[in-house]
Every structure is written in structure tokens, then in C-alpha cells.
Amino acid sequence: MASLEADTTVTTHADQRPKTLVDFDPPQKPKRNKFAFACAILASMISILLGYDIGVMSGAVIYIKKDLKISDVEVEILVGILNLYCLLGSAVAGRTSDWIGRRYTIVLAGAIFFLGALLMGFATNYAFLMVGRFVAGIGVGYALMIAPVYTAEVSPASSRGFLTSFPEVFINGGILLGYVSNYAFSKLPLYLGWRMMLGIGAIPSVLLAVGVLAMPESPRWLVMQGRLGDARKVLDKTSESKDEAAFRLADIKEAAGIPQECNDDVVRVEKRSHGEGVWRELLLHPTPAVRHILVCAIGIHFFQQSSGIDDVVLYSPRIFEKAGITSDNKKLLATVAVGFVKTIFILVATFLLDRIGRRPLLLSSVGGMILSLATLGFSLTIIDHSHAKLPWAIGLAITAVLSYVAFFSIGMGPITWVYSSEIFPLKLRAQGVSMGVATSRVTSGVLSMTFISLYNSISIGGAFFLFAGIATVAWLFFYTMLPETKGKTLEEMQVLFGNFNWLRDSKQKKRNTEVYGNGDRVSKPVTN
């Protein structure tokens, strides 16, 4: 009985600060903060840029190859090179966002992509098109880094998983728009169709950049600048109560090294760094907790891309062609179905992140991806070695593609951005997230620029068996390395990392729940 009481009693920790909303299980879930919700939507919409480029290029490249008469190797480079160009954008975006603020960095991302989309739309040859890809890639790199950072910093802990999944939602929305754009402009003359597909992406980037100006600045960035009064105003609007706003401000001040006695009247304290010393703390002399965080962030981004998602999305027309669909229109319609399924399941995931938690959702998602990839590899191998048309194998391959993107979207897709944006300490967050984005883009770039060569070497089915093997390794990595972060404030994250006590504690809580769980709310152990 004493053990049960220890599990269920809510106490105040040694710092004697008042309890936050996440320290107990409230009888009623608080309503979502509408202002934080609106800010998260506006910031995350910049992620449409990457999604649109991925989706539109998958179809546009069919017509680019015919019009510009380029080889398969040039197709691979054209499709995948944007991911490597993103590196430059994401590498400087962390420093830029620490210097000019999160909000203006989002505006800058939209402006750069606008220019890149125009250059691609007016491209007259392959070299000109590659220049446009370079500029657009810089803008996408900025967008990928800053959207999850801003959203995580403005969100209350109780709904942070829901809100920080929005960038992935809008990436999927952008992919769907790209697929629809492909189908809509496919009837135009060859020289005009693909240019319209690429150039039309300039329009949303302008609208997004203007809309973002209505958002407030990140409260954590404001505290880093010593603007405590401005930070409190933003926290009052984005928190679920005045008390929670005060608790969040106290946590941020502690993380930023600002004395708690500094209040709204002291709005000019010593300016925080604009990134000086961050790389030393991240890479040269990290604490055990920071080292663990960095491994988790880089690992989750690496496995997200190395399990083959961008190859499936970018080359879906070729995959469907290998599966037996030969008409260009039918291939583009099939890709629209892929985009639709991805979008539907990412919307489902947003409502599960703060209910089920990151860890169980991620492990279930990757398990489904492994099964889908193995099934896709099997069906494509059967089709490849058969001289007759096999409707059952074609249907199985299409179903496997759709189930793969569904499982990816319900866990691996959104959780990668949610997790990496919430685990870094305040001072290291922008640069830490940019390292995760860099890992994601390098991995995606290498795979997308070699996919055609890969399946020509080991067969299309063999390529997906390889991805299934990588996804299996990913599942083992996530199970052993990633603690649950649901309900924790951003400033509480470091306690979870640097050791494996969380794995032991989670197993103990599961056993306690099995022993004491009887449907009575009070008797269940408190969970994170």
C-alpha cells in the first residue's frame, strides 16, 4: 500500500516551485489555446514549400525529361539535389533565427523560395533549372528548421505534440497540392506544363510570408534578448492560464540563466548570445544529457529518411509503372491517391500524439512500415519475374505503397519533427534542430539521387527489402534510445536524457499498472 501511495501522491520538488499543469493528471483536459493554435498553423504553413516541391517534382520530371531530353542520371540529380541545397539553408537558419528572431526567419524562408520558384518556372534549359533548384533549396532549408522550432517554443506543454506536428501536416498537404498540380497542368503543351507546375509554387510562398507577420515573436527568443515584458505578454496569450504563463516564464528564465528576481520592469538585462559557444557545447564538450539528445535527434532524422519515404513519394510514378500501370494520367492519379492517404493519416496522428504519446505511436508506426516495405518488395519481385500480368500482385503492390505512407504519416513522419524540436535545451535548440534537418536532407538527397541506380543494380523489389531492413534497425534504435516526452515542459527535458533510468522506470510503471489497474483513476500510477 505504501508503494501505491508513493506512485499516486503529488508532491512539490526540492525547488519548491508551484506545481505545473503537467505534474498531475487533471480530471478534465483543458481546452486548447486558440491563439497558440493559430500561431502554430501560420508558422507551420511554411512547410508547404518542401511538400509542394517534392510532390510536384515527382510528376514534372516526367515532362522535363521529355522536353529537355535529359538522362536518368540527370533526373536523379535534379530530383534529389534540392535536399543537399537545403543543407546551406538549415545550416545558417539556426544562427539567423537567433539573430533576427524566429518570425522574421520564416518570412525570409518564404521570400527565398519565391525567387527559386520563379527561376524554375522560367528555366530555359537544364543548367537554368538547377540554379532555380539551388535558390529554392536554400528557402526550404530555412523553412524546415524554423517551423518546428517556433511552434515548439510557442506551444503549452499539454498540446505541444499536437501543435508541433503541424509542420509535417503541411508538408503532406504540400505534397498533395503538388500531385494535384501535376494532374491539372499535365494537359498543357509539353514546354508549358512542367514550367507551370514548378512556377506556381511562388504564389503560396508570398501569401505565407505576409501572413506570418501577424504572429508574435517566440517567447523564448524574447527572453534570450532580455525582453521579459514582451515575453510575458506572449506567454499570457499562448498559455492555458495566468499561472501556467508564470511557470513557463520562470522555467525559460532559469534555462536562459536570467535571475528569477528580474521581472517585467527589468526589460533590459544582459543580451543572451546569438549562438556563440553553442557548437562547442553541442559537439566538443557536450554533457551526457546533451550527447544523448544529439544522438536521438540525429538518429530519428536519419532513420526517417533512410527507410525510403522520399524515394516512394518522389518516384511513385516509376514505382507504379514497375507495378504495371503504364498510362501517364493513371500514374499521376495513383500519386494523388498516395498524397491523399498521407494527408488523411497525418491529420489522425495530430490528435494521437498528446493522447497516446510519442514512443508507443512511433514504435507502432515503424512496425507497420516494416511490414508494408517487405510486402512491397515481395509483390514487385513477383511482378518483375513474371511474364504475364498478375492483377493480384499489382493490387498488392499498390496497397503496400498506400499502407506504407499511411503508417509513416501516423507516427514516424510527425514525431520526428515533434521530438527533435522539443528535446534540446533552450540555448542549443536552434542549432540542434538545424543539425537534425541537415541529417535528414543529406540522407534524403543521397537516396533520392541514387534510387534509380539502386533498383537497376539490385532490382526494384530488392531496394524495398533493403529499406525494410533499415526500418527494422530503426525500430530497435527507437526502443532503446528514445524516452517518452509527452507532457514534459521544454525545460524539463534534460532530466530524461543522459542515462537509461527512463527505460527501467517505464517498465516498472507498466508492471504497476498491470498489478494495480482496476479502472479506478486514483489507483493508477501517475505517468509522464
Secondary structure, DSSP 4 states (H G I P E B T S, - for coil): -HHHHHHH-----TT-PPPPGGGS--SSPPPPPHHHHHHHHHHHGGGHHHHHHHHHHHHHHHHHHHHHT--HHHHHHHHHHHHHHHHHHHHHHHHHHHHH-HHHHHHHHHHHHHHHHHHHHT--SHHHHHHHHHHHHHHHHHHHHHHHHHHHHHS-GGGHHHHHTHHHHHHHHHHHHHHHHHHHHTTS-HHHHHHHHHHTTHHHHHHHHHHHTTSPPPHHHHHHTT-HHHHHHHHHHHSSSHHHHHHHHHHHHHHHT--TT--TT----PPPPSSTTHHIIIIIS--HHHHHHHHHHHHHHHHHHHTTHHHHHHTHHHHHHHTT---HHHHHHHHHHHHHHHHHHHHHHHHHHHHH-HHHHHHHHHHHHHHHHHHHHHHHHHHHT-SS--HHHHHHHHHHHHHHHHHIIIIIHHHHHHHHHHSS-GGGHHHHHHHHHHHHHHHHHHHHTTHHHHHHHH-HHHHHHHHHHHHHHHHHHHHHH----TT--GGGGGGGSSSSHHHHHHHHHHHHHHHH-SS-GGGSPP--
